[in-house]
Amino acid sequence: MRLFWKEQIPLLLFLIPQMVLVPFLYWLAGSRELDIAVYALLLSVTCLLLYLGYQYFSRREVYRKLTIPPGKLEELIDPSGETPLALALDSRMEAGYRLFQEELYKYRSQMETNTAFTNRWVHQMKTPLSVIQLTLENEKEALPESVRESIQEELDRLRGGLEMALYTSRLERFESDFRVDRVSLRDAVNRTVAAHRRLFIRKGVYPVIEIGEEVQVYSDEKWLEFILGQIAVNAVNYSAGKGNKVEFTAMRRGKKVVLEIADHGVGIRKEDLRRVFDPYFTGEQGRQYRESTGMGLYLVREVCRRLDHKVELESTWGEGTTVRLIFTADRKL
């Protein structure tokens, strides 16, 4: 109704002065018959009301469609009436809907092609990495220890980069690439630490795991270990030379299970805390460490959101960082 009256404002501004002008013209013509002036005014008002009523009731579906946001795309092409304006609006909306569907199909096809290419490329790159790793192990006696450690560090960094590229591409099709089940939190943390044991050793940091064997959560095992890996790698990298341990602790919080991953490294500046989950943001400390890509915590947040987990982060500059993952507990516990 409000949109209807807004549309009629120019008409009312034009007709109302004209309706007042008619009795005035009778008066200028010398007629002092009040009944005639009132009759002319009422006739004009009646015609105006009839016109406004016709306009509103013939176009009310158009006004409703324009004022109520659609709940789904299909509502954009619902019929709006049989008036010329309604038919023209429906025709334009239907054409826009078809155009949108075509663009969306092109976008999805392109994304699927890019995802397939990324996955294939990552898997192809794993073969030469495995060959290099095997060669390094076979030639360890011929190479100085410092050279072996340097090559191994670069190999681990390449593996981490490939893993991040693979999971980033899979994130676009997350709904078809996850399965929620009961997962032992302690086992998941142990596997994560084992997968990054060389990084722990190289940085001089050791893990402290305080998680009961009975603690289980609902999650996707593969994606959970990816999340834990990203957090653990950050904790170790920013602890090197300052903190000597990373602590994994689980606790109950009502019907939830909370996993805390705490380090005693460089921490995060207060002004950077609100942006640590933004993509490609590295912050002050990230610019000092070449390992930082700015994507780790962003991916952690996105995966947690899709798995219905919650992630929290607290940090004090110069003292360390604590990341909390909050899960739904196993109902049998």
C-alpha atoms as a printed R data frame, in Angstrom:
    type eleno elety resid chain resno       x       y       z
1   ATOM     1    CA   MET     A     1   0.000   0.000   0.000
2   ATOM     2    CA   ARG     A     2   2.823   2.406   0.833
3   ATOM     3    CA   LEU     A     3   4.450   1.834  -2.563
4   ATOM     4    CA   PHE     A     4   1.103   2.475  -4.267
5   ATOM     5    CA   TRP     A     5   0.669   5.867  -2.580
6   ATOM     6    CA   LYS     A     6   4.260   6.821  -3.350
7   ATOM     7    CA   GLU     A     7   3.591   6.118  -7.015
8   ATOM     8    CA   GLN     A     8   0.421   8.267  -6.962
9   ATOM     9    CA   ILE     A     9   2.043  11.340  -5.388
10  ATOM    10    CA   PRO     A    10   2.702  13.113  -8.736
11  ATOM    11    CA   LEU     A    11  -0.913  12.485  -9.845
12  ATOM    12    CA   LEU     A    12  -2.333  13.805  -6.558
13  ATOM    13    CA   LEU     A    13  -0.099  16.879  -6.662
14  ATOM    14    CA   PHE     A    14  -1.455  17.601 -10.132
15  ATOM    15    CA   LEU     A    15  -5.170  16.853  -9.594
16  ATOM    16    CA   ILE     A    16  -5.818  18.276  -6.126
17  ATOM    17    CA   PRO     A    17  -4.980  21.883  -7.128
18  ATOM    18    CA   GLN     A    18  -7.110  21.351 -10.249
19  ATOM    19    CA   MET     A    19 -10.058  20.155  -8.142
20  ATOM    20    CA   VAL     A    20  -9.782  23.264  -5.967
21  ATOM    21    CA   LEU     A    21  -9.492  25.423  -9.063
22  ATOM    22    CA   VAL     A    22 -12.897  24.334 -10.475
23  ATOM    23    CA   PRO     A    23 -15.019  25.953  -7.693
24  ATOM    24    CA   PHE     A    24 -12.781  28.974  -7.885
25  ATOM    25    CA   LEU     A    25 -13.513  29.326 -11.618
26  ATOM    26    CA   TYR     A    26 -17.265  29.171 -10.867
27  ATOM    27    CA   TRP     A    27 -16.807  31.995  -8.393
28  ATOM    28    CA   LEU     A    28 -14.841  34.086 -10.920
29  ATOM    29    CA   ALA     A    29 -17.595  33.533 -13.467
30  ATOM    30    CA   GLY     A    30 -20.009  35.222 -11.091
31  ATOM    31    CA   SER     A    31 -21.784  32.126  -9.901
32  ATOM    32    CA   ARG     A    32 -22.536  32.139  -6.225
33  ATOM    33    CA   GLU     A    33 -24.346  28.794  -6.227
34  ATOM    34    CA   LEU     A    34 -22.492  26.820  -3.564
35  ATOM    35    CA   ASP     A    35 -24.292  23.591  -4.418
36  ATOM    36    CA   ILE     A    36 -22.933  23.563  -7.958
37  ATOM    37    CA   ALA     A    37 -19.357  24.141  -6.745
38  ATOM    38    CA   VAL     A    38 -19.655  21.393  -4.143
39  ATOM    39    CA   TYR     A    39 -21.194  19.034  -6.720
40  ATOM    40    CA   ALA     A    40 -18.334  19.642  -9.139
41  ATOM    41    CA   LEU     A    41 -15.789  19.077  -6.377
42  ATOM    42    CA   LEU     A    42 -17.472  15.837  -5.223
43  ATOM    43    CA   LEU     A    43 -17.671  14.599  -8.812
44  ATOM    44    CA   SER     A    44 -13.941  15.172  -9.249
45  ATOM    45    CA   VAL     A    45 -13.129  13.451  -5.956
46  ATOM    46    CA   THR     A    46 -15.351  10.481  -6.856
47  ATOM    47    CA   CYS     A    47 -13.689  10.063 -10.253
48  ATOM    48    CA   LEU     A    48 -10.277  10.264  -8.627
49  ATOM    49    CA   LEU     A    49 -11.156   7.648  -6.000
50  ATOM    50    CA   LEU     A    50 -12.581   5.304  -8.627
51  ATOM    51    CA   TYR     A    51  -9.421   5.663 -10.675
52  ATOM    52    CA   LEU     A    52  -7.151   5.062  -7.661
53  ATOM    53    CA   GLY     A    53  -9.215   2.061  -6.608
54  ATOM    54    CA   TYR     A    54  -8.968   0.518 -10.066
55  ATOM    55    CA   GLN     A    55  -5.240   1.165 -10.199
56  ATOM    56    CA   TYR     A    56  -4.627  -0.405  -6.802
57  ATOM    57    CA   PHE     A    57  -6.761  -3.519  -7.160
58  ATOM    58    CA   SER     A    58  -5.538  -4.234 -10.690
59  ATOM    59    CA   ARG     A    59  -1.878  -3.887  -9.672
60  ATOM    60    CA   ARG     A    60  -1.860  -4.987  -6.043
61  ATOM    61    CA   GLU     A    61  -0.030  -8.228  -6.878
62  ATOM    62    CA   VAL     A    62   2.682  -6.151  -8.574
63  ATOM    63    CA   TYR     A    63   3.027  -3.968  -5.484
64  ATOM    64    CA   ARG     A    64   3.129  -7.036  -3.232
65  ATOM    65    CA   LYS     A    65   5.880  -8.614  -5.305
66  ATOM    66    CA   LEU     A    66   7.910  -5.404  -5.306
67  ATOM    67    CA   THR     A    67   7.670  -4.848  -1.542
68  ATOM    68    CA   ILE     A    68   8.149  -8.411  -0.180
69  ATOM    69    CA   PRO     A    69  11.647  -9.918  -0.607
70  ATOM    70    CA   PRO     A    70  11.499 -13.332  -2.320
71  ATOM    71    CA   GLY     A    71  12.272 -16.398  -0.229
72  ATOM    72    CA   LYS     A    72  13.589 -18.340  -3.220
73  ATOM    73    CA   LEU     A    73  14.463 -17.624  -6.827
74  ATOM    74    CA   GLU     A    74  11.352 -19.294  -8.231
75  ATOM    75    CA   GLU     A    75   9.178 -16.650  -6.547
76  ATOM    76    CA   LEU     A    76  10.627 -14.058  -8.923
77  ATOM    77    CA   ILE     A    77   8.630 -15.537 -11.813
78  ATOM    78    CA   ASP     A    78   5.282 -15.918 -10.020
79  ATOM    79    CA   PRO     A    79   2.410 -14.303 -12.004
80  ATOM    80    CA   SER     A    80   1.696 -10.682 -11.060
81  ATOM    81    CA   GLY     A    81  -1.639 -10.189 -12.818
82  ATOM    82    CA   GLU     A    82  -3.143  -9.597 -16.250
83  ATOM    83    CA   THR     A    83  -2.609  -5.864 -16.634
84  ATOM    84    CA   PRO     A    84  -0.102  -4.655 -19.259
85  ATOM    85    CA   LEU     A    85   2.302  -3.499 -16.533
86  ATOM    86    CA   ALA     A    86   2.075  -6.842 -14.683
87  ATOM    87    CA   LEU     A    87   2.609  -8.826 -17.878
88  ATOM    88    CA   ALA     A    88   5.584  -6.677 -18.839
89  ATOM    89    CA   LEU     A    89   7.081  -7.055 -15.355
90  ATOM    90    CA   ASP     A    90   6.599 -10.842 -15.419
91  ATOM    91    CA   SER     A    91   8.202 -11.071 -18.839
92  ATOM    92    CA   ARG     A    92  11.229  -9.072 -17.710
93  ATOM    93    CA   MET     A    93  11.620 -11.036 -14.468
94  ATOM    94    CA   GLU     A    94  11.392 -14.334 -16.345
95  ATOM    95    CA   ALA     A    95  14.040 -13.198 -18.810
96  ATOM    96    CA   GLY     A    96  16.282 -12.101 -15.930
97  ATOM    97    CA   TYR     A    97  15.726 -15.424 -14.178
98  ATOM    98    CA   ARG     A    98  16.733 -17.376 -17.280
99  ATOM    99    CA   LEU     A    99  19.810 -15.187 -17.721
100 ATOM   100    CA   PHE     A   100  20.769 -15.736 -14.091
101 ATOM   101    CA   GLN     A   101  20.369 -19.503 -14.459
102 ATOM   102    CA   GLU     A   102  22.607 -19.501 -17.533
103 ATOM   103    CA   GLU     A   103  25.288 -17.470 -15.778
104 ATOM   104    CA   LEU     A   104  25.046 -19.679 -12.707
105 ATOM   105    CA   TYR     A   105  25.434 -22.807 -14.840
106 ATOM   106    CA   LYS     A   106  28.536 -21.339 -16.501
107 ATOM   107    CA   TYR     A   107  29.988 -20.425 -13.110
108 ATOM   108    CA   ARG     A   108  29.342 -23.872 -11.652
109 ATOM   109    CA   SER     A   109  30.843 -25.560 -14.696
110 ATOM   110    CA   GLN     A   110  33.927 -23.381 -14.432
111 ATOM   111    CA   MET     A   111  34.273 -24.077 -10.711
112 ATOM   112    CA   GLU     A   112  33.925 -27.816 -11.258
113 ATOM   113    CA   THR     A   113  36.576 -27.684 -13.962
114 ATOM   114    CA   ASN     A   114  38.944 -25.703 -11.738
115 ATOM   115    CA   THR     A   115  38.346 -28.053  -8.804
116 ATOM   116    CA   ALA     A   116  38.945 -31.136 -10.940
117 ATOM   117    CA   PHE     A   117  42.137 -29.607 -12.346
118 ATOM   118    CA   THR     A   118  43.414 -28.642  -8.900
119 ATOM   119    CA   ASN     A   119  42.730 -32.093  -7.489
120 ATOM   120    CA   ARG     A   120  44.436 -33.792 -10.426
121 ATOM   121    CA   TRP     A   121  47.411 -31.430 -10.252
122 ATOM   122    CA   VAL     A   122  47.852 -31.937  -6.503
123 ATOM   123    CA   HIS     A   123  47.812 -35.713  -6.888
124 ATOM   124    CA   GLN     A   124  50.296 -35.502  -9.761
125 ATOM   125    CA   MET     A   125  52.633 -33.385  -7.642
126 ATOM   126    CA   LYS     A   126  52.594 -35.978  -4.862
127 ATOM   127    CA   THR     A   127  54.457 -38.445  -7.071
128 ATOM   128    CA   PRO     A   128  57.604 -36.339  -7.612
129 ATOM   129    CA   LEU     A   129  57.533 -35.365  -3.927
130 ATOM   130    CA   SER     A   130  57.507 -39.038  -2.975
131 ATOM   131    CA   VAL     A   131  60.396 -39.697  -5.363
132 ATOM   132    CA   ILE     A   132  62.397 -36.826  -3.877
133 ATOM   133    CA   GLN     A   133  61.642 -38.086  -0.362
134 ATOM   134    CA   LEU     A   134  62.780 -41.609  -1.290
135 ATOM   135    CA   THR     A   135  65.920 -40.265  -2.938
136 ATOM   136    CA   LEU     A   136  66.699 -38.173   0.120
137 ATOM   137    CA   GLU     A   137  66.398 -41.222   2.376
138 ATOM   138    CA   ASN     A   138  68.555 -43.360   0.083
139 ATOM   139    CA   GLU     A   139  71.262 -40.702  -0.147
140 ATOM   140    CA   LYS     A   140  71.232 -39.615   3.486
141 ATOM   141    CA   GLU     A   141  74.737 -40.985   4.035
142 ATOM   142    CA   ALA     A   142  76.116 -38.959   1.106
143 ATOM   143    CA   LEU     A   143  74.570 -35.657   2.128
144 ATOM   144    CA   PRO     A   144  75.569 -33.469   5.080
145 ATOM   145    CA   GLU     A   145  72.992 -33.351   7.848
146 ATOM   146    CA   SER     A   146  72.350 -29.641   7.375
147 ATOM   147    CA   VAL     A   147  71.606 -30.205   3.683
148 ATOM   148    CA   ARG     A   148  69.261 -33.110   4.445
149 ATOM   149    CA   GLU     A   149  67.376 -31.063   7.021
150 ATOM   150    CA   SER     A   150  67.057 -28.138   4.618
151 ATOM   151    CA   ILE     A   151  65.709 -30.349   1.826
152 ATOM   152    CA   GLN     A   152  63.344 -32.094   4.228
153 ATOM   153    CA   GLU     A   153  62.018 -28.769   5.481
154 ATOM   154    CA   GLU     A   154  61.259 -27.641   1.943
155 ATOM   155    CA   LEU     A   155  59.596 -30.974   1.167
156 ATOM   156    CA   ASP     A   156  57.355 -30.631   4.220
157 ATOM   157    CA   ARG     A   157  56.486 -27.097   3.212
158 ATOM   158    CA   LEU     A   158  55.558 -28.272  -0.287
159 ATOM   159    CA   ARG     A   159  53.356 -31.012   1.139
160 ATOM   160    CA   GLY     A   160  51.627 -28.495   3.389
161 ATOM   161    CA   GLY     A   161  51.026 -26.145   0.476
162 ATOM   162    CA   LEU     A   162  49.621 -28.928  -1.692
163 ATOM   163    CA   GLU     A   163  47.340 -30.066   1.108
164 ATOM   164    CA   MET     A   164  46.032 -26.539   1.597
165 ATOM   165    CA   ALA     A   165  45.417 -26.170  -2.153
166 ATOM   166    CA   LEU     A   166  43.572 -29.492  -2.233
167 ATOM   167    CA   TYR     A   167  41.317 -28.730   0.728
168 ATOM   168    CA   THR     A   168  40.660 -25.181  -0.463
169 ATOM   169    CA   SER     A   169  39.366 -26.527  -3.779
170 ATOM   170    CA   ARG     A   170  37.269 -29.167  -2.014
171 ATOM   171    CA   LEU     A   171  35.705 -26.502   0.182
172 ATOM   172    CA   GLU     A   172  33.615 -25.358  -2.801
173 ATOM   173    CA   ARG     A   173  31.933 -28.781  -2.904
174 ATOM   174    CA   PHE     A   174  31.959 -29.417   0.804
175 ATOM   175    CA   GLU     A   175  28.386 -30.746   0.940
176 ATOM   176    CA   SER     A   176  29.351 -33.766  -1.173
177 ATOM   177    CA   ASP     A   177  32.706 -34.363   0.525
178 ATOM   178    CA   PHE     A   178  32.000 -34.936   4.223
179 ATOM   179    CA   ARG     A   179  30.490 -37.528   6.534
180 ATOM   180    CA   VAL     A   180  29.750 -36.779  10.159
181 ATOM   181    CA   ASP     A   181  30.373 -39.619  12.602
182 ATOM   182    CA   ARG     A   182  31.654 -40.227  16.125
183 ATOM   183    CA   VAL     A   183  35.365 -39.460  16.269
184 ATOM   184    CA   SER     A   184  37.821 -40.115  19.076
185 ATOM   185    CA   LEU     A   185  39.308 -36.712  19.808
186 ATOM   186    CA   ARG     A   186  42.476 -38.159  21.322
187 ATOM   187    CA   ASP     A   187  43.115 -40.356  18.284
188 ATOM   188    CA   ALA     A   188  42.557 -37.434  15.919
189 ATOM   189    CA   VAL     A   189  45.047 -35.277  17.843
190 ATOM   190    CA   ASN     A   190  47.600 -38.120  17.979
191 ATOM   191    CA   ARG     A   191  47.381 -38.615  14.219
192 ATOM   192    CA   THR     A   192  47.773 -34.888  13.650
193 ATOM   193    CA   VAL     A   193  50.868 -34.702  15.847
194 ATOM   194    CA   ALA     A   194  52.340 -37.779  14.143
195 ATOM   195    CA   ALA     A   195  51.760 -36.264  10.712
196 ATOM   196    CA   HIS     A   196  53.703 -33.136  11.734
197 ATOM   197    CA   ARG     A   197  56.294 -34.752  14.001
198 ATOM   198    CA   ARG     A   198  59.222 -33.549  11.880
199 ATOM   199    CA   LEU     A   199  57.989 -29.962  12.244
200 ATOM   200    CA   PHE     A   200  57.746 -30.360  16.035
201 ATOM   201    CA   ILE     A   201  61.272 -31.770  16.161
202 ATOM   202    CA   ARG     A   202  62.739 -29.197  13.796
203 ATOM   203    CA   LYS     A   203  61.266 -26.263  15.728
204 ATOM   204    CA   GLY     A   204  62.211 -27.693  19.127
205 ATOM   205    CA   VAL     A   205  58.598 -27.840  20.309
206 ATOM   206    CA   TYR     A   206  56.953 -30.865  21.894
207 ATOM   207    CA   PRO     A   207  53.231 -31.660  22.209
208 ATOM   208    CA   VAL     A   208  51.442 -32.157  25.518
209 ATOM   209    CA   ILE     A   209  48.214 -34.119  25.041
210 ATOM   210    CA   GLU     A   210  45.723 -34.208  27.917
211 ATOM   211    CA   ILE     A   211  42.653 -35.800  26.370
212 ATOM   212    CA   GLY     A   212  40.838 -38.780  27.794
213 ATOM   213    CA   GLU     A   213  40.464 -41.834  25.602
214 ATOM   214    CA   GLU     A   214  36.703 -41.797  26.159
215 ATOM   215    CA   VAL     A   215  36.196 -38.305  24.686
216 ATOM   216    CA   GLN     A   216  34.301 -38.513  21.416
217 ATOM   217    CA   VAL     A   217  32.739 -35.825  19.266
218 ATOM   218    CA   TYR     A   218  30.571 -35.638  16.171
219 ATOM   219    CA   SER     A   219  32.670 -34.518  13.211
220 ATOM   220    CA   ASP     A   220  34.149 -35.562   9.885
221 ATOM   221    CA   GLU     A   221  37.425 -37.332  10.621
222 ATOM   222    CA   LYS     A   222  39.251 -36.139   7.516
223 ATOM   223    CA   TRP     A   223  38.230 -32.501   7.826
224 ATOM   224    CA   LEU     A   224  38.803 -32.526  11.591
225 ATOM   225    CA   GLU     A   225  42.406 -33.625  11.139
226 ATOM   226    CA   PHE     A   226  42.849 -30.905   8.520
227 ATOM   227    CA   ILE     A   227  41.582 -28.313  11.030
228 ATOM   228    CA   LEU     A   228  43.842 -29.644  13.774
229 ATOM   229    CA   GLY     A   229  46.790 -29.675  11.390
230 ATOM   230    CA   GLN     A   230  46.367 -26.026  10.434
231 ATOM   231    CA   ILE     A   231  46.110 -24.935  14.076
232 ATOM   232    CA   ALA     A   232  49.021 -27.130  15.185
233 ATOM   233    CA   VAL     A   233  51.307 -25.891  12.395
234 ATOM   234    CA   ASN     A   234  50.561 -22.269  13.342
235 ATOM   235    CA   ALA     A   235  51.166 -23.008  17.030
236 ATOM   236    CA   VAL     A   236  54.517 -24.695  16.339
237 ATOM   237    CA   ASN     A   237  55.769 -22.100  13.866
238 ATOM   238    CA   TYR     A   238  54.998 -19.178  16.164
239 ATOM   239    CA   SER     A   239  56.421 -20.981  19.211
240 ATOM   240    CA   ALA     A   240  59.833 -21.672  17.706
241 ATOM   241    CA   GLY     A   241  62.559 -19.928  19.672
242 ATOM   242    CA   LYS     A   242  60.174 -18.744  22.385
243 ATOM   243    CA   GLY     A   243  57.829 -21.478  23.646
244 ATOM   244    CA   ASN     A   244  58.828 -25.120  23.947
245 ATOM   245    CA   LYS     A   245  55.456 -26.857  23.998
246 ATOM   246    CA   VAL     A   246  51.981 -26.924  22.485
247 ATOM   247    CA   GLU     A   247  49.209 -28.159  24.781
248 ATOM   248    CA   PHE     A   248  46.143 -30.084  23.601
249 ATOM   249    CA   THR     A   249  43.479 -30.177  26.333
250 ATOM   250    CA   ALA     A   250  39.854 -31.366  26.192
251 ATOM   251    CA   MET     A   251  37.109 -30.497  28.674
252 ATOM   252    CA   ARG     A   252  33.338 -30.645  28.979
253 ATOM   253    CA   ARG     A   253  31.215 -27.507  28.793
254 ATOM   254    CA   GLY     A   254  27.626 -28.571  29.350
255 ATOM   255    CA   LYS     A   255  26.605 -30.690  26.372
256 ATOM   256    CA   LYS     A   256  29.676 -29.574  24.430
257 ATOM   257    CA   VAL     A   257  33.276 -30.746  24.279
258 ATOM   258    CA   VAL     A   258  35.929 -28.033  24.114
259 ATOM   259    CA   LEU     A   259  39.387 -28.719  22.700
260 ATOM   260    CA   GLU     A   260  41.999 -26.112  23.601
261 ATOM   261    CA   ILE     A   261  45.210 -25.851  21.620
262 ATOM   262    CA   ALA     A   262  47.536 -23.496  23.475
263 ATOM   263    CA   ASP     A   263  51.041 -22.337  22.639
264 ATOM   264    CA   HIS     A   264  53.448 -20.033  24.449
265 ATOM   265    CA   GLY     A   265  54.835 -18.289  21.407
266 ATOM   266    CA   VAL     A   266  54.851 -14.756  20.087
267 ATOM   267    CA   GLY     A   267  51.073 -14.266  20.309
268 ATOM   268    CA   ILE     A   268  48.932 -11.923  18.234
269 ATOM   269    CA   ARG     A   269  48.690  -8.168  18.559
270 ATOM   270    CA   LYS     A   270  45.391  -6.847  19.883
271 ATOM   271    CA   GLU     A   271  44.654  -4.844  16.741
272 ATOM   272    CA   ASP     A   272  45.054  -7.978  14.599
273 ATOM   273    CA   LEU     A   273  42.732 -10.264  16.597
274 ATOM   274    CA   ARG     A   274  39.539  -9.241  14.805
275 ATOM   275    CA   ARG     A   275  41.076 -10.027  11.398
276 ATOM   276    CA   VAL     A   276  42.909 -13.301  12.002
277 ATOM   277    CA   PHE     A   277  40.123 -15.311  10.330
278 ATOM   278    CA   ASP     A   278  40.111 -13.145   7.190
279 ATOM   279    CA   PRO     A   279  41.569 -14.789   4.063
280 ATOM   280    CA   TYR     A   280  45.189 -13.868   3.238
281 ATOM   281    CA   PHE     A   281  45.590 -11.820   6.421
282 ATOM   282    CA   THR     A   282  48.960 -12.526   8.062
283 ATOM   283    CA   GLY     A   283  49.254  -9.721  10.606
284 ATOM   284    CA   GLU     A   284  52.389  -8.327  12.186
285 ATOM   285    CA   GLN     A   285  53.847 -11.672  13.228
286 ATOM   286    CA   GLY     A   286  52.887 -13.319   9.939
287 ATOM   287    CA   ARG     A   287  55.123 -10.938   8.024
288 ATOM   288    CA   GLN     A   288  58.056 -12.053  10.160
289 ATOM   289    CA   TYR     A   289  57.558 -15.748   9.376
290 ATOM   290    CA   ARG     A   290  57.690 -16.851   5.766
291 ATOM   291    CA   GLU     A   291  55.580 -19.943   6.545
292 ATOM   292    CA   SER     A   292  52.480 -17.782   6.961
293 ATOM   293    CA   THR     A   293  49.999 -17.770   4.056
294 ATOM   294    CA   GLY     A   294  47.078 -16.079   5.791
295 ATOM   295    CA   MET     A   295  44.748 -18.917   4.746
296 ATOM   296    CA   GLY     A   296  45.057 -21.404   7.613
297 ATOM   297    CA   LEU     A   297  42.666 -19.846  10.134
298 ATOM   298    CA   TYR     A   298  40.309 -18.764   7.369
299 ATOM   299    CA   LEU     A   299  39.955 -22.383   6.251
300 ATOM   300    CA   VAL     A   300  39.577 -23.479   9.880
301 ATOM   301    CA   ARG     A   301  36.668 -21.089  10.365
302 ATOM   302    CA   GLU     A   302  34.982 -22.070   7.104
303 ATOM   303    CA   VAL     A   303  35.244 -25.811   7.762
304 ATOM   304    CA   CYS     A   304  34.013 -25.355  11.348
305 ATOM   305    CA   ARG     A   305  31.038 -23.370  10.117
306 ATOM   306    CA   ARG     A   306  30.090 -26.114   7.661
307 ATOM   307    CA   LEU     A   307  30.523 -28.849  10.286
308 ATOM   308    CA   ASP     A   308  28.524 -26.877  12.867
309 ATOM   309    CA   HIS     A   309  31.563 -26.511  15.120
310 ATOM   310    CA   LYS     A   310  32.581 -23.281  16.764
311 ATOM   311    CA   VAL     A   311  36.072 -21.816  16.849
312 ATOM   312    CA   GLU     A   312  37.326 -19.224  19.332
313 ATOM   313    CA   LEU     A   313  40.720 -17.570  19.622
314 ATOM   314    CA   GLU     A   314  42.421 -15.702  22.453
315 ATOM   315    CA   SER     A   315  45.908 -14.300  22.349
316 ATOM   316    CA   THR     A   316  48.233 -12.013  24.265
317 ATOM   317    CA   TRP     A   317  51.132 -10.445  22.453
318 ATOM   318    CA   GLY     A   318  54.393 -11.941  23.678
319 ATOM   319    CA   GLU     A   319  52.697 -14.644  25.770
320 ATOM   320    CA   GLY     A   320  50.984 -17.035  23.382
321 ATOM   321    CA   THR     A   321  47.732 -18.009  21.692
322 ATOM   322    CA   THR     A   322  44.876 -20.340  22.587
323 ATOM   323    CA   VAL     A   323  42.473 -21.699  19.983
324 ATOM   324    CA   ARG     A   324  39.294 -23.424  21.134
325 ATOM   325    CA   LEU     A   325  37.267 -25.849  19.045
326 ATOM   326    CA   ILE     A   326  33.776 -26.505  20.407
327 ATOM   327    CA   PHE     A   327  32.045 -29.729  19.358
328 ATOM   328    CA   THR     A   328  28.792 -31.534  19.990
329 ATOM   329    CA   ALA     A   329  29.550 -34.360  22.427
330 ATOM   330    CA   ASP     A   330  28.713 -37.990  21.818
331 ATOM   331    CA   ARG     A   331  25.225 -38.502  23.237
332 ATOM   332    CA   LYS     A   332  26.272 -41.773  24.849
333 ATOM   333    CA   LEU     A   333  28.777 -40.063  27.079
